[in-house]
Amino acid sequence: NCFLWSANGASDLTSRRVQAFNLLGAVENVIRADVSFGGVVMYSGLENHQMTYRQTTVGAAVGILFSITYTARI
């Protein structure tokens, strides 16, 4: 399980959501580039995600909880 957080002090949730998904996309691209993580596992993939929003006096933030699944070599 992993968590990413996008915040910059501004109050615009839309831009934070876009940035959070850009970050998640970058993670997915790394996994797709080498699904074996250099031969350590047989397969890996981004399985699911769940978003959370925060609007505070210091700005808006978007977090994404996501899972990376894998099948290990024996």
C-alpha positions, 0 to 999 in steps of 0.5 A: 500500500502506498500514499501520495499527497498533492498540495501547494498552498493554493485553494483550488482542488481541481488543480490538486486533483489533476496533479495527484493523478499526474503523479499516480500516472507517473508511478504507473508508467514506472511499473509498466516500464518494468513489471518485474522490478528488475527481475525481483518479481514475476509481475506487478501492477497498480491495482486500485486507488482511493482519493481523499480531499482536504481543504484547510486554512493553508490550502487544498490537498488531494491524497491518493491511497493506492496498492501495487500488487505483485507475484513473487518469484520462489 
